[in-house]
Amino acid sequence: MGIKWRNWVVPLAAPALLATACTSGPDPEAEPQSAPSTSGARPVARVCANPATGPAKAPAGAVTVDPAVVGDLAAKTRRHPANTTFWLRPGKHRLEPGRYSQVVPKKGNRYLGAPGAVLDGRKSNRYAFGGEARDVTIRHLTVQRFVAPPDEGVVNHDSADGWVIEHATIQHNSGAGLMAGARQRVRASCLRANGQYGMNAYKAEGPLRDLVVEGNEIVGNNTGDWERRRKGCGCTGGIKFWAVDGADIRGNWVHDNRGAGLWADTNNNDFRIENNVLEANDGAALMYETSYNAVIRKNTIRRNNWVEGRKYAERGDSFPFATVYLSESGGEPRVEARTDKIEVYRNVLEDNWSGITLWENADRFCNSPANTSTGDCTLLVRRDDRCERPAIATAPLYSDCRWKTQRVDIHHNRFALDKSVVKCTVKCDRMAVLANYGTYPDWSPYKGERVAEAITHKQHNRWHDNVYVGPWTFVAHDPSRVLDFGQWQGTPYRQDAGSTFRARDGG
């Protein structure tokens, strides 16, 4: 299921998609003229502590669901036609006994919870809402204590399209609290303390396009600690995105998750990640891996990666584990999107374990045994069996068989670090662009320093016009090249033109 920092993870297969633009977001703004100067001012979406209440009376024409009748919700859903509104009375609603008992909505059904309405799986039922019906709405309802298996979800279990989840609380479930389909909207909801993911945006069949995740609180997920149970699985986080084409992730509070906060893994494209507060996640705040074309702007990112970064540092690992990690991901004009690069700007990063790392694994490409996204190829080469010798050594496959970290533009951000806050002395202060020395497989055309030279000097990756406060260091080409700010700005790297650097230890 993707890559955890480098290349030792077993993938969950996800389909490669034809890329099309998402149109749900606002138009791009003009480039900023200066970096943001302060942090902490952005409000957070405190929806778990302060959920909006649902209707106290049944709306006109709604079917009333009685919590005293076990299985009433599923039974009434079966009996009534599509486009029916159901109002769940206050109280704890239960499904029939049996692990596969669930609600199977019909097209256009709406489920509204009264204040205090809870659908409780009693640690017995696997799924709350499943089936393939489109355009289902769930509002003002708490869904809890279901026991979906790993990689499966409780709400919208079958990734049906067009669902709207608003003002919901989805908590204390195994697996993922929520799955995603195309055109899904998740707004002002609390995704809390689920066993694996708050949401798993994965669709086994058909494209997953045009996803909106807005104004939610995503907190404390991966209670099952799946990276420990399946070492290196890459199968955890606040939200995991697989092959999503067009997503707007805005105004969310993503915090205190075990593992990464947001993780886009394998052939995602056209993401806009903006105005979020990402904080105190054990791993990276944001991972964007083997994916394309994104705008990451106006986010407040603080106190992330303290657990995982420290763990690897204490083991003596020299890799620059970062709080924003762009792995084999970049801008690609041939893949249609609202941008043709990855642009990271007007973010505030404060007291995280390191900053931004741009990474490319020289041994990871289509048809390589080191490609942990097994069975997937880039969006430029649909069949990985085309990426074989001798053709892979020549154009266009030499370029197109790789997911490349290219056309990344990092500007007008503020990076502040106080080591006394992070409680570290070394390896928590790095900004990096690098690759490994290519060695594998024996027929690889990318051996040696070819990829390290390309990502560092030839793939149009730029830092500029940023503000640095604190004792930052910089890593270029490979983990052994640790630079000071002057070396980073000088020949041959020429990074951070127009940036300012104040080296005092503090933010």
C-alpha positions in Angstrom: 0.0 0.0 0.0 2.4 2.6 -1.1 5.7 3.7 0.3 6.6 4.6 3.8 9.4 7.1 3.4 11.4 5.1 1.0 10.8 1.7 -0.6 9.8 -1.1 1.7 6.0 -1.2 1.6 3.6 -3.7 0.1 1.0 -1.8 -2.0 -2.8 -2.1 -2.2 -3.5 -2.1 -5.9 -5.4 0.9 -7.2 -6.4 1.6 -10.8 -4.5 4.0 -12.9 -6.9 6.7 -14.1 -7.3 9.0 -17.0 -6.7 12.5 -15.5 -9.4 15.1 -15.7 -9.6 18.5 -14.0 -11.7 19.0 -10.8 -13.8 22.1 -11.0 -15.1 22.3 -7.5 -12.4 24.7 -6.1 -11.9 28.4 -6.5 -9.8 30.0 -9.2 -6.1 30.1 -8.5 -5.0 33.3 -6.7 -2.2 35.6 -7.8 1.2 34.7 -6.5 1.8 36.3 -3.1 4.3 39.1 -2.7 5.6 38.1 0.7 5.8 35.2 3.0 3.3 34.9 5.9 4.8 36.4 9.0 2.9 34.8 11.9 1.3 31.5 12.8 -1.5 30.5 15.2 -4.1 33.0 13.8 -6.0 30.4 11.6 -9.1 29.2 13.3 -9.5 25.4 13.6 -12.6 23.3 12.9 -13.6 22.2 16.4 -16.5 20.1 15.2 -15.9 17.1 17.5 -16.3 19.2 20.6 -19.0 21.4 19.1 -21.1 19.4 16.6 -24.0 21.1 14.9 -27.3 19.7 16.1 -29.8 18.1 13.8 -33.5 18.7 13.5 -35.4 18.2 16.7 -38.6 17.3 14.8 -39.1 15.1 11.7 -39.0 17.2 8.5 -42.2 17.2 6.5 -42.6 13.9 4.6 -39.7 12.2 6.5 -40.0 8.6 7.7 -39.4 8.4 11.5 -36.9 5.7 12.7 -37.4 4.4 16.2 -34.3 3.5 18.3 -36.3 1.1 20.4 -36.9 -1.2 17.4 -33.8 -3.2 16.6 -33.1 -3.0 12.8 -35.8 -0.4 12.2 -33.5 1.8 10.0 -32.5 -1.0 7.7 -36.0 -2.4 7.5 -37.6 0.9 6.7 -34.9 1.7 4.1 -35.8 -1.6 2.3 -39.6 -0.8 2.4 -39.5 2.7 1.1 -38.6 4.0 -2.4 -35.6 5.9 -3.5 -35.3 9.6 -2.6 -36.9 9.0 0.8 -35.8 11.1 3.8 -35.4 9.2 7.1 -35.3 11.0 10.5 -33.6 9.1 13.3 -35.1 9.9 16.8 -32.8 10.6 19.7 -31.2 7.5 21.2 -29.1 4.6 20.3 -30.1 2.9 17.1 -29.0 -0.7 16.4 -29.0 -3.0 13.4 -30.0 -6.7 13.4 -27.4 -9.0 14.9 -24.9 -10.5 12.4 -21.7 -9.1 11.2 -23.1 -8.2 7.7 -26.3 -6.5 8.8 -26.2 -3.0 7.4 -28.2 -0.2 5.9 -28.3 -0.4 2.1 -29.6 3.0 0.9 -31.5 3.6 -2.4 -30.6 6.4 -4.8 -31.1 9.8 -3.3 -32.0 8.7 0.2 -31.3 11.2 3.1 -30.6 10.2 6.7 -31.0 12.9 9.3 -30.2 12.5 12.9 -32.1 14.2 15.7 -30.0 15.6 18.6 -28.5 12.6 20.3 -29.2 10.1 17.5 -26.5 7.4 17.3 -26.1 4.4 15.1 -24.1 1.9 17.1 -22.5 -1.2 15.7 -22.0 -2.7 19.2 -18.6 -4.0 18.1 -20.6 -6.6 16.2 -21.7 -5.3 12.9 -19.1 -4.7 10.2 -20.7 -1.9 8.2 -23.2 0.9 8.8 -24.0 2.0 5.3 -23.1 0.1 2.1 -24.3 -0.6 -1.4 -23.9 1.2 -4.7 -26.7 3.7 -4.6 -25.7 7.2 -5.7 -26.3 10.6 -4.1 -27.0 9.5 -0.6 -26.9 12.1 2.2 -26.0 11.5 5.9 -26.3 14.5 8.2 -26.2 15.1 12.0 -25.7 11.4 12.8 -23.1 9.7 15.0 -21.9 6.3 13.7 -19.7 4.4 16.1 -18.4 1.0 17.2 -18.5 -0.9 13.9 -15.8 -3.4 13.1 -14.8 -3.2 9.5 -11.8 -5.2 8.5 -8.5 -3.5 7.6 -8.6 -1.4 4.4 -12.4 -1.4 4.5 -14.8 1.3 5.7 -17.9 1.7 7.8 -19.8 4.5 6.0 -20.1 4.2 2.2 -18.4 0.9 2.5 -18.7 0.2 -1.3 -17.4 3.7 -2.4 -20.6 4.7 -4.1 -20.6 8.0 -6.0 -22.1 11.4 -5.0 -22.5 10.9 -1.3 -22.7 13.9 1.0 -21.6 13.5 4.6 -22.2 16.6 6.7 -22.2 17.4 10.4 -21.6 13.7 11.1 -19.5 12.1 13.9 -17.9 8.9 12.7 -15.8 7.5 15.6 -14.4 4.5 17.4 -14.8 2.1 14.5 -12.3 -0.5 13.2 -10.9 -0.1 9.7 -11.8 3.2 8.1 -14.6 5.3 9.4 -15.5 6.4 5.9 -14.8 5.4 2.3 -15.1 7.7 -0.7 -16.7 7.7 -4.1 -16.6 10.1 -7.0 -18.2 13.5 -6.3 -18.3 12.9 -2.6 -18.6 15.8 -0.2 -17.4 15.5 3.4 -18.1 18.6 5.3 -18.1 19.8 8.9 -17.8 16.3 10.3 -15.8 14.6 13.1 -13.7 11.6 12.0 -12.3 10.5 15.3 -10.4 7.6 16.8 -11.0 5.1 14.1 -8.9 2.0 14.0 -7.1 2.6 10.7 -8.1 5.7 8.8 -10.6 8.5 9.4 -11.3 8.1 5.7 -9.9 5.8 3.0 -10.4 7.5 -0.4 -10.1 4.3 -2.5 -12.4 3.0 -5.2 -11.8 -0.5 -6.5 -13.6 0.1 -9.8 -14.2 3.2 -11.8 -12.6 6.6 -11.4 -12.7 8.5 -8.1 -13.0 12.1 -9.3 -13.9 15.4 -7.8 -13.7 14.9 -4.0 -14.2 17.7 -1.5 -13.2 17.4 2.2 -14.0 20.7 3.9 -14.2 22.0 7.4 -13.8 18.6 9.2 -11.9 17.6 12.3 -9.8 14.5 11.7 -8.3 13.4 15.0 -6.8 10.4 16.7 -7.1 7.9 14.0 -5.1 4.7 13.6 -5.8 3.6 17.1 -4.9 0.1 15.9 -1.3 1.1 15.2 -1.3 -0.7 11.9 2.3 0.2 10.9 3.4 -1.8 14.0 1.0 -4.7 13.3 1.9 -4.8 9.6 5.5 -3.5 9.5 5.9 -1.0 6.7 2.4 -1.4 5.4 1.9 2.2 4.5 -1.7 1.7 5.4 -2.5 4.4 8.0 -3.2 8.1 8.5 -5.9 10.6 9.2 -6.9 10.3 5.5 -5.3 8.2 2.8 -6.0 9.0 -0.9 -5.5 6.4 -3.7 -5.8 7.4 -7.4 -8.0 10.4 -6.7 -8.3 12.7 -9.8 -9.3 16.1 -8.5 -9.6 16.9 -4.8 -10.1 20.0 -2.7 -9.0 19.5 0.9 -9.6 22.8 2.7 -10.3 24.2 6.1 -9.8 21.0 8.0 -8.2 20.5 11.4 -6.1 17.3 11.1 -4.4 16.6 14.4 -3.0 14.0 16.7 -3.3 11.1 14.3 -1.0 8.1 14.7 1.1 8.2 11.5 0.6 10.8 8.8 -2.1 13.4 8.8 -2.9 13.4 5.1 -1.3 10.9 2.7 -1.9 10.8 -1.1 -0.4 7.6 -2.5 -0.2 6.4 -6.1 -1.5 8.3 -9.1 -3.4 11.0 -7.4 -3.7 14.2 -9.5 -4.9 17.7 -9.2 -5.1 18.3 -5.5 -5.7 21.6 -3.8 -4.7 21.5 -0.1 -5.4 24.8 1.4 -6.3 26.7 4.7 -5.9 23.6 6.8 -4.4 23.3 10.3 -2.2 20.2 10.4 -0.7 19.6 13.8 0.7 17.2 16.3 0.5 14.2 14.0 3.0 11.4 14.9 4.3 11.3 11.4 4.4 13.7 8.5 1.6 16.3 8.3 1.4 15.7 4.5 2.8 13.0 2.2 2.3 13.3 -1.5 3.6 10.2 -3.2 3.9 8.9 -6.8 1.3 11.5 -7.7 0.9 14.6 -9.9 0.0 18.3 -9.9 -1.0 20.0 -6.7 -1.3 23.3 -5.0 -0.5 23.3 -1.2 -1.1 26.8 0.2 -2.1 28.8 3.2 -1.8 25.9 5.6 -0.7 26.1 9.2 1.6 23.1 9.9 3.0 22.8 13.4 4.5 20.2 15.8 4.2 17.3 13.4 6.5 14.2 13.0 7.9 14.4 16.5 7.3 10.7 17.1 8.4 9.1 13.8 11.2 11.6 13.1 12.7 11.1 16.5 12.4 7.3 16.2 14.5 7.2 13.0 17.0 9.7 14.3 17.6 7.7 17.4 18.3 4.7 15.2 21.0 6.6 13.5 19.2 6.9 10.1 20.6 9.8 8.1 17.5 10.2 5.8 15.9 13.6 6.2 12.4 12.6 7.5 10.3 15.6 7.0 6.9 17.0 7.9 5.9 17.7 4.2 7.2 14.8 2.1 7.0 14.8 -1.7 8.1 11.4 -2.9 8.3 10.7 -6.6 5.7 13.4 -7.2 5.7 16.5 -9.4 4.1 18.7 -11.9 3.3 17.1 -15.3 1.8 19.2 -18.0 0.7 16.2 -20.0 -1.7 15.2 -17.1 -4.7 17.5 -17.2 -5.2 19.5 -14.0 -5.7 23.0 -12.7 -1.9 23.4 -12.4 1.0 21.8 -14.2 3.4 21.8 -11.2 3.4 21.2 -7.5 3.3 24.6 -5.9 3.9 25.0 -2.1 3.3 28.6 -0.9 2.1 30.9 1.9 2.3 28.1 4.4 3.5 28.5 8.0 5.6 25.6 9.3 6.4 25.9 13.0 8.3 23.6 15.3 8.0 20.4 13.2 10.5 17.7 12.9 12.3 19.1 9.8 10.6 20.9 6.9 10.1 19.8 3.3 11.8 16.8 1.6 11.8 16.2 -2.1 12.7 12.6 -2.7 13.0 10.2 -5.6 13.9 6.5 -5.3 16.2 5.7 -8.2 15.2 2.0 -8.1 11.4 2.7 -8.1 9.8 2.8 -11.5 7.2 0.9 -13.6 8.0 -2.8 -13.8 10.8 -2.7 -11.2 10.6 -5.1 -8.3 11.3 -2.1 -6.2 8.0 -0.4 -7.2 5.9 -0.9 -4.1 2.8 0.2 -6.0 2.6 -3.3 -7.5 0.7 -3.5 -10.8 0.6 0.3 -11.2 2.4 2.4 -13.7 2.6 6.1 -14.2 -0.3 8.0 -15.8 1.9 8.4 -18.9 2.4 4.6 -19.4 -0.7 2.6 -18.8 0.9 -0.9 -19.0 3.9 -1.5 -16.8 5.1 -4.4 -19.1 6.1 -1.7 -21.6 8.8 -0.6 -19.2 11.3 -3.3 -20.0 14.7 -3.5 -21.6 15.8 -2.5 -24.1 13.0 0.0 -24.7 13.1 1.6 -21.2 16.6 2.9 -21.8 15.5 5.1 -24.7 12.9 7.9 -25.2 10.1 8.3 -24.4 10.0 5.4 -21.9 13.2 6.4 -20.1 11.4 9.4 -18.8 7.8 8.2 -18.8 8.3 5.0 -16.8 9.3 7.0 -13.7 7.3 8.9 -11.3 9.4 12.0 -11.1 9.8 14.7 -8.4 9.9 17.6 -10.8 8.5 21.1 -11.3 8.1 21.7 -7.5 7.9 25.4 -6.6 8.3 26.2 -2.9 8.0 29.9 -2.2 6.7 32.6 0.2 6.5 30.2 3.1 7.7 30.7 6.7 9.8 28.0 8.3 10.3 28.5 12.1 12.1 26.1 14.4 12.9 26.2 18.1 14.8 23.0 19.0 14.0 23.6 22.7 10.3 23.1 21.8 10.9 20.1 19.6 13.4 18.8 22.2 16.0 17.8 19.7 19.6 18.5 18.9 20.2 17.1 15.5 18.4 15.8 12.4 15.2 17.8 13.1 16.3 20.9 11.2 16.5 19.8 7.6 15.2 20.9 4.2 16.1 18.5 1.4 16.1 17.5 -2.2 17.8 14.1 -2.9 17.7 10.6 -4.2 19.5 7.3 -3.5 22.3 5.8 -5.6 20.6 3.5 -8.1 21.5 -0.2 -7.9 18.5 -2.3 -8.6 17.4 -4.3 -10.6 20.3 -5.3 -12.7 18.6 -4.1 -15.9 17.7 -0.7 -14.6 18.8 2.3 -16.8 18.8 4.5 -13.7 21.8 3.2 -11.9 24.4 5.3 -10.2 23.8 9.0 -9.6 21.6 9.7 -12.6 18.4 10.3 -10.6 20.2 12.2 -7.8 21.7 14.5 -10.4 18.3 14.9 -12.1 16.2 15.7 -9.0 18.8 18.1 -7.7 19.8 20.0 -10.8 17.6 19.2 -13.8 14.0 18.8 -12.9 13.1 22.4 -12.1 12.7 22.0 -8.3 13.0 25.4 -6.7 12.9 27.1 -3.3 12.7 30.9 -3.3 11.4 33.9 -1.4 11.0 32.0 1.9 11.6 33.1 5.5 13.7 30.9 7.8 13.9 31.4 11.5 16.0 29.0 13.5 19.0 26.7 13.0 18.1 25.2 9.6 20.4 23.0 7.6 19.9 21.7 4.0 20.5 18.4 2.3 21.1 18.1 -1.4 21.7 15.3 -3.9 22.2 12.5 -1.2 22.0 12.2 2.6 25.7 12.9 3.0 25.6 16.4 1.6 24.5 18.6 4.5 24.8 22.3 3.7 24.5 25.6 5.5 22.4 28.4 4.1 25.2 30.0 2.2 26.1 26.7 0.5 22.4 26.0 -0.3 22.2 29.4 -2.0 25.5 29.1 -3.8 26.8 27.2 -6.8 25.9 24.5 -7.8 22.5 24.4 -6.0 21.4 28.0 -6.2 18.3 27.5 -4.0 16.3 30.0 -2.0 17.0 33.1 -4.0 15.3 36.1 -2.3 14.9 34.2 0.9 15.9 35.4 4.4 17.6 33.4 7.1 17.8 34.2 10.8 19.8 31.5 12.5 18.9 32.1 16.1 17.5 29.0 17.8 13.8 29.9 18.1 10.6 30.6 16.3 
